[in-house]
C-alpha cells in the first residue's frame, strides 16, 4: 500500500497542538449570530392545516414555501430544541445544485433521469438564489462555484476523463495553483455554476424571520413524542403529541434529518455519521496573498475520505471532513462531538495543504451528525393515506437539496402530479441499513476499505465492489 500526501508531508505535532490550543468547542455559524429570542414551547392543543416537524433548513423551507403557495393556510412548525441547532447550523455552507450527491452517484443510480435531475438541480439552486433576494435574506450568498481537487496522481487521471465546457473547466497544476496556491494540488475541475456558499446560521435566521412574518406559528423545545393516525372523533388527521401539548393537523411534513423518524418504516433508512469541522481566525492581507483564492470557490479533494473547505465572508477558512464516525446502535450523543483525534488530524491536514499559513490559529471546532442513506442522497415518501410526507437521507449534501425536497413534500401533500413527484428518484425508496450488529460491522469494514482505496490509487476492493453491485454502501 502507498502513502497519501498527508502522510508524506506531516507538519510538526507542536504546530498542530498550538493551532488548536485556543479553539473553543462551539459552532462558528451559530456563535456568529449572537443572542436570539426563543420561540415558546407548545402548551395546550392546536389545530392547523399543515404541521411541520423539524426546525432545520428542510422544515423552515417547507413552512415558508407552504405559506407562499397558500397564504391563508395555518402552518405550525415544531422543533425539538432550537431552530437550526443541528445539521442546518453546523454544515460547511456549500449550497450545491446536485440533488444526487454528485454526478456519478446520480448517473449510476438513475441513468435515464440524470439529465433531468441535473437540470432540476440547477433550477433549484436558481430558485434559492431568487428567494434569498426576494425575501431579503442576508445569508452571505455567493455563487462562487467549486473546484474538485486532484491531490494524488490517479485523481488527475479521473479528472481528465470528465467532460468539460464553459461551466466546467479543467485546471492543470499551474492553473489550479493560480486559483488557490497549495503544494498538494495537481489539477482541478472548476464547476462555475453549480455551487453557492452561504452562512448557515444566517440562512436559518432569515428563514425564521420570513416564516414568522408570513404567519407560521413556531414552537421550540417541543419534541414530538409520537404521531397518532386520527383524533378523538376518528377524523383522518395527524395528532402530534409533545410533552405539554398536541397539534392536530390535516397534513404533516416530517423533516427530522438524522434523528429517529416518527414512522416505523424509516427506522433503518438512515444512520447518523459524525462529521468534524475547524474554523480559523480571519486571515490578514499577507496570509490572503500567500494563498490567492481571489474567486473564493468552494474546494473539495477527490479522496474517498475527503476534505471540504471554503472562505467565510470575513476571510476565515472552514476546513472539515475526512473522518466520518458512526457509533454503534445509531446513537446520537453530544459527547461524540468532542473528538480530539479528529480535530488534530484536520489541523495536520490543513497545514499540509497550506504550509504558508503556519502560525494561524483555529478559533472554533465542532461536529454534527449527517443523516446518511444507502444511496447517499435524499429519499421521499408519504404515509397515512397521503396525509404525511417525509424526506431524509441527504448524506451531507442537503443545504440546497432540502429546498427541492420541501417542494416535493408539498406537491405530495397537495396530491399534485408534477415532474418532481414522477421522478424514479422520488418514487423509489433506498435499501435500508441492516440492524445491529451487522450495521456497525458493515460500516466499519466499508470505512476501512475506503481508506485502503485511498492508499491504493483509488482501487476498490471486493467489499466496495460488492456494495456497488448491491446498491448498498456508505459514503463520507
Secondary structure, 3 states (H helix, E strand, C coil): CCCCHHHHCCCCHHHHHHHHCCCEECCHHHHCCCCCCCCCCCCEEEEEEEEEECCCHHHHHHHHHHHHHCCCCCEEEECCCCCCCCHHHHCCCEEECCCCCCHHHHHHHCCCCHHHHHHHHHHHHHHHHHHHHHCCCCCCCECCCEEEEECCHHHHHHHHCCCCECCEEEECHHHHHHHECCCCCCEEEEECCCEEECCHHHHHHHHHHHHHHHCCEEECCCCCCEEECCCCCCCCCEEEECCCEEEEEEEEEECCCCCCCCCHHHCCCCEEEEEEEEEECCCCHHHHHHHECCCCCEEEECCCCCEEEEECCCCCEEEEEEEEEECHHHCCCHHHHCCHHHHHHHHHHHHHHCHHHCCCCEEEEEEEEEEECCCCCCEEEEECCCCEEEEECCCCCHHHHHHHHHHHHHHHHCCCCCCCCCCHHHHCCCCCCCCCCHHHHHHHHHHHHHHHHHCCCCCCCHHHHHHHHHCCCCCC
